[in-house]
Amino acid sequence: MADLFKMLDTFKTMQGRLQETQEAMAQQTFTGSAGGGTVSVVCDGKLQITQVRIDPSVVAHQDASLLEDLVLVATNDAQRQAAAAMQESMRALTGGMDLPFKLPF
């Protein structure tokens, strides 16, 4: 019975650390870019896009499909960085232990 209580305490501690990690990640920002920096996208640790910057020279070309592609690449880059940082944080939190479920990132 003592082992069960110890395990429950361990899970409560991990749950608290998980919540702290998620809150810390939510405060971080990640910037993805494309086209040599002509388009950049910023997202937070929740993978929410918070800012899009487009260099006016890209707009001057009036090539909508090129601009769309650049925004897409920059967005994917920013979200990939955020997801990788969250995975690394989770790996550190669990001591490299694989979880029995898949996290949404």
Secondary structure, 3 states (H helix, E strand, C coil): CHHHHHHHHHHHHHHHHHHHHHHHHHHCEEEEEECCCCEEEEEECCCCEEEEEECHHHHHCCCHHHHHHHHHHHHHHHHHHHHHHHHHHHHHHCCCCCCCCCCCC
